[in-house]
């Protein structure tokens, strides 16, 4: 079923200058939503805005600069949205990538973990009051079947001491799913759904500037494919998708997560750990 056109809907997309984020922005813009993309480089952000406008025929696209590896930068973004009285109908957490070597940010968080998990946590919690009642939060989760079958690894500290590069990525992905479950009940009070989804194979630049390990991961996570994600428009704007706290596969069907890995205690542990990031 074709997604109908929408009016007066505002969607914020992290990582909207490339890859999954840009593909999501194009899909959402085509059905009429106003799009705010987040990026960290002005030239790339301007180029992405122009491309999304051209490909969608929608002029209501603009960018905000934000370093998604820093909680303070996301807090600054929140204040800018408050100052402009902007309320969101959907938040798409699509930012991600592989950053090697595993160095801490100025706030002491492993850079790769900060981008692949911290940004999702910070955006979702810091912007909670910017979400309208009935809003949708969607968290991108690649390689859904792999993520679903592996144990949940919560780092011992924000710098991810003792973890390899691949373990940091695995932790970030499983933590993103666990966070989705942990926040689902809280956000449901405001009729806000929060889910993970696998967008399918999207052309991305993930790991483009990293080492051999990153290129190996890129081969696993980023097989060249389509440049637009129609699924995200349905999950973000179609009123039929009312479930919360779940993972949708590439066809838009719910995927059951193994209860032995995704426990209530694990959710509590993750929320306590995340609050200190």
N, C-alpha and C positions, 0 to 999 in steps of 0.2 A: 504494500500500500504506500502510495506516494505521500510524503510528509507535506501537509498543507502549509500555506504561507501564514506567517505570524506577524503581529504588529505590537509595537511598544514592549518588546522583550529585549533585555540587555544581558549579554553573556560575556563573562571574563574568561579568557583562555590563557593559561600560562604556557610558556614555550611556543607561543603563537607565531614566531618568526621562521620556523622550519619544522620539518617532519610531521609527527602526529598532530602537534598543536596547530600548525598551519592548515593541515588537511581538515581538522575539525572546524577551524574558523571559516574555511571556504564553504563547507557543507552547511554550517549554521547561517552564514551570510546569505546563501542562496535562497533560504526560506524566509528571509526578511528580518532576521534578528540584528540588533545593533551589537557590534563586536568590539571589545577592548582586548587587545593582545598585549602580553607582557614580554619584554625583551630586555637585554642588557647593553645593547649597542644601538646607537641612534640610526646609523646608516642602514643596518640590517632591518631595524624596525620600520623605517620609512619605506624600504623596498618591499617588505612583507605587506604593509598596509596597501601599497599601490597594486601589488599582485592580487591580493584578496579582493580589492574593489573591482579590478579589471575582470577577474574570473567569475565573480558573483554578480556583477552589475549592481552592487549595493554600495552606496557611498558612505554608509554609516559605520565606518571602520576607523578606529584610531588606536594609538599605542601609548602605553605607559612604560617608562624605564624602571627596572627593578632588579636588583641582584638577589636572585632567589636562593642563594646559599646563605643569606644573612637574615636572621629574624628581625633585626632592627630595620632593614630595608623594607620588609613586608609591613612592619608597623607604620613606617612612613607612608607606604602606599595606602594603607587603611585610612590614615588621616587625610590624604588627598581625596579619597572617595567620599569621606565624611564632609569635607569642605565643599565639594561639588554636589553634595546631596544625591549621590548615585546609589541606587539600590539594584541588586542583581537578581535576575530570574534564573540564572544558572552559573555555576563555577566549574570550569573544566581544568582539572589538574593534569596537564600533559607534558610539563617540563621534565626533562630527564637526560641522562647522558653518562658517559664513562670518563672520569677524570683521574689520570695517573700522572705522577705518583700520588699516593694517598696522603695529602697534606691537609692540616687543619685550616679552617677559615680564621679570620681575626676574632671570631667568637668561640673558637675552640672546637668546632664540629668538623669531623671528616668531610672534606669538600664533596666527595662523591655521594656520601650518605645524606649530606645536607640537600643536595640537588634532587636526588632520587626519592628521598622520603621526607626530610625536614621541610622542604618547600610545600609539600602536600599538607603536612600537619599545620604549619604556620598559616598558610592561606586559608585553610578550612576553618581554623579556630579564630584567627585574628579578624577575618571578614564575616564572622557569623552574624553580626548585627547589620551587615550590608545585604544579607540574603532576605528576599521577600518571603512571606509565608507561601508555601507551596513551591519553593525553589528546588532545583536539582543540583546536587554535587556529584560530579563524575570524575573518578580517578583512573587514569590509564594504567593498565597492568599488562605488560607484554608477556609472551610465552605462558599463557594462562595454565596450560596443563602441567608444565614443569613446576610453576609456583604452587599449584594446588597439592602436589604430591611430596613436597619437601617440608621438613620440620621448620617451625618458626624460630628464627634466631634473632634475639634482641641483644644488641651490643652491650658490653659491660660499662662502657663510658662513651660520651659523645665523640671522642676522637677515634673510636673503633679500634682500640689497642688490641693487637694480637690477631686481627682479622686480615686475611688476604684480600686482594682486590675483588676477586669473584665472590668471596664471602660477604663483603660489604654490599655488593649489588644484590645478592640473594637475600640478605637481611632487609635491605630497603624494600624490595618487592613484596616479601612476605609481610613485613610490617605495614605496608600500605593496605593490604587486604585486611589485616587484623585491625588496623585503625578504622577502616570502613565499618567493620562490625561493631567496634567499640563505641563509635559515635552515632550509629544508626538510631538507637533508642532515644538519646538525648535530642537529636535533631527532629525526630518524629513529632515531638511536642509542638513544634512550629510548622508541622506538615511539610518538612523538608526531607527529601530522600537523599541518601548518600550511597553510592554504589561504585564498584570497580567495573571496568569493561576492557575487553581485548579488542582493539580497533581493527585487527587483521594486519596484513602486511602493508606497511606504509614506507615510502622512501623517506629516510631521515639522515641526519648528519651525525648521529650518535657515535661518539668515539673517533670522529674524523681527524682530530689532532692529537690522539693519544698514542700509546706505545703498541707493541705487537699484541700484548694481552687484550688491549682494548679493541684492536682490529679483529681478533678472534671472536670476542663477544659481539661485535658489530655484525659479524657473519651469522651469528646465531639469532640475534634479535632483529636484524634489519635487512631481510631479504628484499631486494628491489621489487616494488609492486605498485599499487595505485597511489595517487596523490590526493585523494579526497576520501573522507570518512563519512558516509551517509548514515552509518549506525548512530553516530554521536548525536545527530539532529533528532533522531527518533527518541533516544534515551533522555535527551535534555528537554524536549518540548512536547512529545506525544503524551497526552494525558492517560493513555492506556498503561503506561509503564509506572506502576505505583509501588512496586516492591522496594524494600530498602535493606541495606546491609548485605548485599549479595554481589557476586561476580557474574557479569553477562559475557557469554562467549561471542565470537565474531558474527554469529547469526542472530544475536539478540536473545539467546536462551539462557536461563539461569544455570550456573554450575554449582553443584553442591561441594562445599569445602569439607575436608576430613576433620571431624570433631575432635579427634585425638590430638591434632596440632593446634587448632584454633579454639582454645578453651577460654572460659570466662576469666580464669586467673591470668592467662596470658594477656588478655585485653587490659586488665587492671595494671599489670606490670608495664605494658607498653605505654599506657597513658601517664603513669608515674614517671617513666623514663623520658617521655617526650616533653613533659612539662618543664624539665630541666635543660632542654636543648637551647 
